[in-house]
Amino acid sequence: MSPDEPTPGATESLNPQARKDRIRDRVLELGSARIEDLARELGVSVMTIHRDLDRLAEEGWLRKTRGAATAQQSVLFESNVRYRTTQQREAKAALARAALEEIERGQAVLLDDSTTSLALARELPGHGPLTVITNFLAVVNTLAGQPGIELISAGGSYDPHYDAFQGMATCDHIRPLRADTVFVSTSAVADGHCYHQSQEAILVKRAMLAAAQRRVLLVDHTKFGKRALYQVAPLDGFDLVIVDDRIPEKELEALREGGVNVRFAALN
């Protein structure tokens, strides 16, 4: 097959700008991607992918290597958070609204470095007085200077991939604290546990869970049945698990059979 020919059975349904945006987001999501895989996924020729990558490289998003494209480290951290923020935006907003009902004025709350917690942070202004403790720089930037919000940042080693502070120093900042409620999310839910792909992030999440009187897990329906490497905590270890109402019925039944306290967040 000529490199100018599209992948068999595929169609060029995206316009050039939408296709370029899709390529950029895919490379930023994965960190790197093979050119042949991008061509197969988007249903265009390898030469078309090469031309799009040349333009993206000129714009500073990535660099081309032999047969692949790699995200530029200088934009990877910002783009990774931005990409995660765009995923399941409606569900995250619904989870945030439901979580807001679990917070009382005057409380201290812990927020992890998930974009679901970021959605909750955006709901907090106007609901103070509150103390918010977080390791997520995006949450810090969202709430900095907001009236009625006392903001505590858990510092440590900055991880640009997650735009958050991680590691033992961060855990040491969290351990002496005692919050009313912690809100965390996760990458995957399977077999009665929640999982995450980052070992460093898990250390901080566990420290947060130990530092709160009440534990709330915020998880959208796409996380069920997925796999990630490291186990965070058992689902029945949470006081409440808030899910959106698109959760598969079999997953809902498994939660209830496992004795998990579940609450629905209705999508608009």
C-alpha positions in Angstrom: 0.0 0.0 0.0 1.3 3.5 -0.8 1.8 5.9 2.1 -0.5 8.3 0.3 -3.4 5.8 0.5 -5.8 5.9 3.5 -6.3 3.0 5.8 -8.5 0.3 4.2 -12.2 0.7 5.2 -11.6 4.1 6.8 -13.2 7.4 5.9 -11.9 10.9 6.1 -14.9 12.3 8.0 -13.1 15.0 10.0 -12.3 18.4 8.5 -8.5 19.2 8.5 -8.6 21.4 11.6 -10.7 18.9 13.6 -8.4 16.1 12.5 -5.3 18.1 13.6 -6.9 18.8 16.9 -7.7 15.1 17.4 -4.1 14.2 16.6 -2.8 16.8 19.0 -5.1 15.6 21.8 -4.2 12.0 21.2 -0.5 12.6 21.4 -0.8 14.7 24.5 -3.0 12.1 26.1 -0.5 9.3 25.5 2.7 11.3 25.6 3.7 9.7 22.3 2.0 7.9 19.4 3.1 6.0 16.3 2.3 7.6 13.0 0.8 4.4 11.6 -1.5 4.1 14.6 -2.7 7.6 14.2 -3.4 7.0 10.5 -5.3 3.9 11.3 -7.3 5.5 14.1 -8.3 8.5 12.1 -8.7 6.7 8.8 -6.3 8.8 6.7 -3.1 8.2 4.9 0.3 8.2 6.6 1.3 11.2 4.5 -1.7 13.1 5.8 -0.6 12.4 9.3 2.9 13.5 8.5 1.6 16.9 7.1 -0.6 17.4 10.2 2.3 16.6 12.5 4.6 19.0 10.7 2.1 21.8 11.4 1.7 20.8 15.0 5.4 20.7 15.5 5.7 24.2 14.0 3.1 25.3 16.6 5.2 23.9 19.4 2.9 21.1 20.5 5.1 18.1 19.7 8.1 16.9 17.9 8.4 14.3 15.2 10.7 11.3 15.6 11.2 8.4 13.3 7.8 6.9 12.8 6.3 8.6 15.8 5.3 11.9 17.5 6.2 12.9 21.1 4.5 15.6 23.1 6.7 18.6 24.1 7.5 18.5 27.8 7.0 22.2 28.0 3.3 21.9 27.2 2.6 18.4 28.4 1.6 19.2 31.9 -0.8 22.0 30.9 -2.3 19.9 28.0 -2.7 16.8 30.1 -4.8 18.6 32.7 -6.7 20.4 29.9 -7.4 17.2 28.2 -8.6 15.5 31.3 -10.8 18.5 32.1 -12.6 18.0 28.7 -13.4 14.4 29.3 -16.9 13.6 30.7 -17.4 17.3 31.5 -21.1 16.9 31.9 -20.7 14.0 34.3 -18.1 15.8 36.3 -20.3 18.9 36.7 -23.1 16.7 37.9 -20.8 14.9 40.4 -19.6 18.3 41.6 -23.1 19.6 42.2 -24.0 16.5 44.2 -20.8 16.7 46.2 -21.5 20.3 47.1 -24.6 19.2 49.0 -22.3 17.1 51.2 -20.4 20.2 52.4 -21.5 22.5 55.3 -20.4 26.0 56.0 -17.4 26.2 58.3 -16.1 22.8 57.4 -12.6 21.9 56.2 -12.4 19.8 53.1 -9.7 18.0 51.3 -9.6 17.9 47.5 -7.3 15.6 45.5 -5.6 16.3 42.2 -8.5 15.0 40.0 -10.3 17.1 37.5 -13.5 16.0 39.2 -12.3 17.7 42.4 -11.5 20.7 40.2 -15.1 20.8 39.1 -16.1 20.8 42.7 -13.7 23.6 43.5 -15.4 25.8 40.9 -18.7 25.3 42.8 -17.3 26.4 46.2 -17.1 30.3 45.9 -20.1 31.8 47.6 -20.5 28.8 49.9 -18.0 29.8 52.6 -16.7 30.1 55.1 -14.7 27.0 54.2 -11.2 25.7 54.6 -9.9 23.9 51.5 -6.8 21.8 51.5 -5.4 20.5 48.2 -2.2 19.4 46.4 -3.7 20.4 43.0 -2.3 23.6 41.7 -5.3 24.1 39.4 -7.5 24.1 42.5 -5.2 26.6 44.2 -5.4 28.9 41.2 -9.2 28.5 41.1 -9.8 29.4 44.7 -7.0 31.8 45.4 -8.4 35.1 46.7 -12.0 33.9 46.8 -13.9 35.5 49.7 -14.8 33.0 52.5 -12.3 30.4 51.4 -9.2 29.7 53.5 -6.8 27.9 51.2 -4.1 25.5 52.4 -1.7 24.1 49.7 0.0 20.8 50.5 3.4 21.3 49.0 6.1 18.9 48.0 7.7 17.8 44.7 5.8 19.3 41.8 4.7 16.8 39.2 4.1 18.7 35.9 2.2 15.8 34.4 -0.6 16.1 37.0 0.0 19.8 37.8 0.1 18.8 41.4 2.4 18.3 44.4 3.3 14.7 45.1 5.6 12.5 47.1 6.5 12.0 50.8 6.8 15.8 51.5 3.2 16.3 50.4 2.1 13.4 52.6 3.9 14.9 55.5 2.0 18.2 55.0 -1.3 16.4 55.1 -0.9 13.9 57.9 -1.0 16.4 60.8 -4.3 17.9 59.5 -7.8 16.8 60.3 -10.5 17.6 57.7 -14.2 17.1 57.9 -14.5 15.5 54.5 -12.2 14.4 51.7 -13.3 14.2 48.1 -11.2 12.1 45.7 -11.6 10.5 42.3 -9.8 7.7 40.6 -8.7 6.3 37.2 -10.5 3.0 37.4 -13.0 0.9 39.5 -12.9 -2.9 39.4 -13.4 -5.8 41.7 -14.7 -3.7 44.6 -11.6 -1.3 44.7 -10.6 1.9 43.0 -7.2 2.1 41.2 -4.9 4.8 39.8 -2.0 4.6 37.4 0.4 6.8 39.5 2.1 5.4 42.6 3.0 8.9 43.7 -0.6 10.1 43.4 -1.8 7.1 45.4 0.5 8.0 48.4 -1.1 11.4 48.6 -4.7 10.1 48.1 -4.2 7.6 50.9 -2.8 10.3 53.2 -5.8 12.5 52.4 -8.2 9.6 53.2 -6.5 9.0 56.5 -6.7 12.8 57.4 -10.5 13.1 57.0 -13.4 12.2 59.2 -15.6 11.4 56.2 -14.5 9.9 52.8 -16.4 10.6 49.6 -15.5 9.1 46.2 -16.6 10.9 43.0 -16.5 8.7 40.0 -18.2 8.9 36.6 -19.6 5.9 34.7 -16.6 5.6 32.3 -14.3 4.5 35.1 -16.1 1.2 35.9 -14.5 -1.9 34.4 -11.3 -0.1 33.6 -7.9 -1.2 34.9 -5.0 0.7 36.5 -1.9 -0.6 38.1 -2.1 0.6 41.7 -4.9 0.0 44.2 -6.0 3.1 46.1 -8.7 1.8 48.5 -11.7 -0.6 48.8 -15.0 1.0 47.8 -16.6 0.0 51.1 -14.0 2.1 52.8 -15.8 5.2 51.6 -18.6 6.7 53.6 -20.3 7.7 50.2 -19.7 6.9 46.6 -21.3 9.4 44.2 -21.8 8.2 40.6 -23.6 9.7 37.7 -26.8 8.0 36.5 -25.3 6.5 33.4 -23.5 3.8 35.5 -24.1 0.3 34.0 -26.7 -1.6 35.9 -24.4 -4.5 36.6 -21.8 -2.2 38.1 -24.5 -0.6 40.3 -25.7 -4.0 41.4 -22.1 -4.9 42.3 -21.8 -1.8 44.4 -24.9 -2.5 46.3 -24.1 -6.2 46.9 -20.7 -5.0 48.3 -22.4 -2.8 50.8 -21.3 0.4 49.3 -23.3 3.6 50.1 -24.2 5.0 46.6 -25.7 8.2 45.6 -26.7 9.3 42.1 -25.8 12.5 40.4 -28.3 13.2 37.7 -27.0 14.5 34.4 -28.9 17.3 32.8 
